[in-house]
Amino acid sequence: MPLGHNFRAEGGYLPATYRYADDQALTVKEVAAWLRICKNTVFALIRTGDIESFTVGRSRRILALDVRAYMEQRKESG
């Protein structure tokens, strides 16, 4: 993986400076790629209430703002 780049869930690369808009709804796969964890872990974080989510039809979506809130909470708790 090139330096300064992040893996994109759809299979390409995005510059490290790329940021999702706060109101952008992300798929579980995109959140997993962003946090570099597996999809099952994202579902576990949703189940425990650590990350807020909502459904669109049968699909789960997570706002980028909620992912950032989770990351900030993790940074503060150590």
C-alpha positions, 0 to 999 in steps of 0.5 A: 500500500503506498505511503500516505494513502488509505485503502478504500472499501470499494477496492481503490485508494484514497488520499489520506487527506480525504475526509467523509462529510459529517452527514455522509452515510457509510456502509458497514464495509466502508466503516470497517475499511476506515477503522481497519477492522472487520465487518463483524467488529463493526456490527458488534460496535453497533450492537453494543451501542458504541457506534450509532447506526440506522437502516435503509431497507435491509442495509445498515448505515453509519454517519461519518459523524458517528464514526468520528465521535466513536474515535474521539471517545476511544482517544479520550478513554485511552 
